[in-house]
Amino acid sequence: MSGKVIYRNVMSISMKGVNSVIEQRTSQLYGPAVVIAISLCLQILHLPLSRDNLFAGAWRPVYQPIDIILSHDIRQILTVLGFVRYDSSPLVQRRSVLIMKLLSARIPQLVSIILEAGAASNLLEDYAACRETRAEDSQATEYQDEDTGSLNLRLLLASLDQPAPNVTHLLGKFDVNQLAERTMLQPKRHFSCLRLTLDMFDTLARPEVNAGLHELGFQVR
């Protein structure tokens, strides 16, 4: 996909950005088609990103891993991650979160990229809002792997063992500009994934719906 037509087409559609898609969904007759296109583009990015690292070494220099290609222009990374804000389509959100999980494991400087671009606050709020929306759902999804709340928590768990500052620190509202162990957390004050996880333990509400979320939350804790 490096420099090929498929990649260029996928990114030309994706680079519309979440705000443009939100606006077009309601203002244009073709809005629903744009949402479908974005969802498919994220899927196309996710599939090779989840597998290409196994083969890229043998295919070089003809092929470069997707994370390397995305890193050539950090706007591409930020745009793809920003689709977690699109709460009108849980499928778009899920695919954006899955890409974040893979990139956080494969790009050690991902948090630094997000910070330098000034995107940390928006991304933190978008992930927290995604979690909050899931917590308010009256029904659980049939498959836990497709649940945005579960994927959110799995992202936090997967990033815990990565060097600081990592995505878990960022989304938990740690002060990522200093050592994580020196951070004074005020989780009940700041709107973040950490606060929502702690709030979940205050009530353990609707266990018949949220049992999977509760289990993952205890692992994060």
N, C-alpha and C positions, 0 to 999 in steps of 0.2 A: 504493500500500500504506500510505500515511501515515494512521495512525489507523483503517484499515479492518479489516473482520472477518478477512480472510486473515492480515494481519500479527499481529493480536492472538492468533489461534489458533496460528500458528506459534511465537510467542514463549512462549505459555502452556505449550506442550509442551516447548520447548527449555529453559525456565527450571527444569525439573526438575534440571538440572545433571548433570555426569558421574558424581559419586559416587552419586547416587540411581539412575542408570541401571545402574551397575555392580552395585549391591545388588539391584535388581529383576530383573536378567537371570537371576540364579541362585535367587532366593528366591520369585519369583512366576511363576505359569503364563503370565501375559501378558508376561513379561519380554522374550522375543524380539520381540514386537510393538512394545514400547516402543523397542527398538533400531532397528527399521525406521522407526518414526515419526520418531525423532531424525535418522536419515540423510536422510529425505525433507525434513524441515524445514530442515536445513542446505543441501540442494540448492536448495530454494525461495528461501532467502536469497541463495545464491551467484549464481544465474542473473540476477536483476535487478541485484545489486551489480556484476556484471561488465559490465553494459550501460547501466544507467540514467543514468550520468553524461553520456552522449552526448545525452540527450533532456531531462534535468531542467530545463535552462535554459528550454526552450521550453514546458515544462509547468507551471512555477511560476505562481502560488502553489498550484495544485491539488496538485502532486506535489513531494515532497522526496526527495532521494537516500537510499538505505538507510543509508549511513554516518552521515548527519545524524540520522536517526531513532534509530539505535542509540545515538548519542552523547547522546541525551536522558537515558539511564539507563545509566551505565557498567557496571552489573551485567549488562546484556544482552551487552555486548562481552566481558566476562570469561567469562561462561558459555559463549558460543559458542566462544571460543578454547580454553577448558578441555577441549573434547571431543577434543583431540589426545591426551589421556591414555587414551582408550578403546581399548586395544590389542587388544580382542577383535574389533574390526571395522576393518580397514584402510580401508574405504570411509568410515566416520565420520571417521577421522583425516585422510584425504585432503581431505575437504570442509572440515574445520576449518582445515587448513593453507592451502588455497586462499583461504578467507575472510580469514585472517591476512595473506596476501600483498596482497590488495586493500585491506584496512583500513590496512596499513602505508604504502601509497602515497597514501591519501586522507585519513588523519587524521595530520597532522604531530606532534601531541602524544600519539600512541598509547603510546609508551614511558613518558611521564610519567604517563599514566592508569594503566598497569600498575603502575608504581612506587608511586604514591600509594595504590593499592588494596592494596598489600602482596602482590601476586600474582606478582612477578618470579621469586622462587626456585622456586616450584612450576612456573611455565610453562617456565623454563629446564630444569628436570629432566625435565619431560614431553617436551619437544622432543628432548632428548638421549636419553631412553629410547626414543622413537620411532625415532630414527636407529639406535640400538644394536640394536633388534629387527630392523630391516631388514637390518643388516649380518650378522646371524646367519641370515638366510633362506638356504636351500639352493638356491632357484630364483628367478630374476628374473621379474618380471611381464611379460606379453606386450607391454604398452604402457608405455613409459618414463614417459609423462605421468601414469600412474596409480600410479607407484611412490612410496611415501611417502618413501623416502630421497632420490630425485631431487627431489621437490617441496620437501623440507626444504632441500636445497642451492640450488634455484632461488629459494626465499624469501630465503636469505642473499645470493645474487647480486643479486636485485632491490633489496634494501635498502641495498646497499653505497654507492650514490651519493646516498642521501638524507641530509639534514643530521643531524649527531650531536646527541643520541644516537639511534640508529636500532635497528631490530629485530635487525640483524646484531650490533651491539655488545652488545645485551641477551643474545642467545642464545649469543654467544661469550664471555660472562663478562667483558666489559670493565667497568671501573668507570664506570658511566653517570652518576655524580654529579659527575664532573669531565671535563675535556677528554679525548677519546678518545686523542689523541696523547701524553697524560701518563700513560696507564694502563700499569702494569707487569703484563704477562700472565704467568700461570703455568699454561699450558694442560695440562700433564701432571699437575697437582695437582687442578684443578677439573674436575668432571664437566660437560661442556658440548658443544655442537655443534662447537666449535672443536677440543676435545680429540679427539673421535671422528673428525673430518676428518684430523687429524694422525696418529692411530693407523692410519687406513686407509692412509696412505702408507708406514707402517713395513713393511707386508707386501704391499700390493697383492694381497690374497688373492682367489682365485677370479675371475680376469679374465673367464672365460667367463660369469660371472653378474653381476659388478660393473663391467664395462667402462664402462657409462654413468655410474655413480657416480664412478668414478675420474676420468673426463673432467671432470665438473662440479666435483669436488673440486679439481682443478688450477686451474680458473678462479677458485674462491673463494680459493685460496692466493695 
